[in-house]
Amino acid sequence: MTTPEALNKLNACDIILASKSPRRQQLLKEIGLNFRIVNHLEMDEVYPAVLKAEEIPVYLAKAKAAFYESLIGPETILITADTIVWLENEVIGKPVDYEDAVNMLMKLSGKMHEVFTGVCIKSIDRETVFHASSKVFFRKLGEEEIRFYVDTYKPYDKAGAYGVQEWIGYVGMERIEGSYFNVMGLPVQKLYCELVKMMEDRRWKITGDVLPF
C-alpha cells in the first residue's frame, strides 16, 4: 500500500508534540505521524480574564508554542494544544481531587456543554492557530455512577473530569455534535489538513485565530 505523499513529507520533518496528554499522543500515532514528545517543561496555564470560550484554548495553545519555541530547528514542526470544557459561560477545568471531580460531573449531568480545543502549529518562521468545537450532551447521571467512574478511572488529568473514550462516555453520553476526537483532546482531522496545507504551500504565512499575546 502506498503511503500518501503528504504524509511522507510530514514524516521527513522533526515533528514535536509538546503535550503530556496520552490521548493526544495516541491520536497522532493513529494518523501515521512520526513525532517525538516533549513535556519536561512546566508552564503556568494562565490567561486574561476577558477571554471567553474558544478564545481561552487558542490563547493557551499559542502560549505553549511560544514557551517551547527554543526547541524549534530548521526542520521542526511544533504542535501544541489546549482543551477546555465550557458550561453555562464558565470554564470547567481539571479537578484538583476526588470530590472536585465528583462535583464537576454533577454539574455536567443532564446538560449540554461545549468542548473547545485550540491548536498551534509552529515552525522556525511560520505559525498557524485554529480551534475546534463540539457539543456534548450528558443524560442525567446518578451520584453512584459518578462516584464509581471517579473511583475507577481517576480522571484528574482531564478537563471536565471525564474521558469520552472511557466508561462514562459509553453509558452517559447521549450524543455529540461535532468532532468526537476533539472531545478526546485533539481535532486530528483538522490538524492533519492544516499540516498537509503547510507542506503544499511553502509560502505559508502567519494565519489563524490570532489573539493579542
QUILINVEN-V338277 format. One record per run of one state. SS is the DSSP state (~ for helix, > for strand, _ for the rest). FROM is the first residue (numbers start at 1). LEN is the number of residues. If there is no record, write none. Layout:
ss & from & len
SS & FROM & LEN
SS & FROM & LEN
//
This chain:
ss & from & len
_ & 1 & 4
~ & 5 & 7
_ & 12 & 2
> & 14 & 4
_ & 18 & 4
~ & 22 & 9
_ & 31 & 5
> & 36 & 2
_ & 38 & 16
~ & 54 & 14
_ & 68 & 1
~ & 69 & 3
_ & 72 & 4
> & 76 & 12
_ & 88 & 2
> & 90 & 3
_ & 93 & 1
> & 94 & 1
_ & 95 & 3
~ & 98 & 11
_ & 109 & 3
> & 112 & 11
_ & 123 & 4
> & 127 & 12
_ & 139 & 4
~ & 143 & 11
_ & 154 & 5
> & 159 & 1
_ & 160 & 7
~ & 167 & 6
> & 173 & 5
_ & 178 & 2
~ & 180 & 5
_ & 185 & 3
~ & 188 & 13
_ & 201 & 6
> & 207 & 2
_ & 209 & 5
//
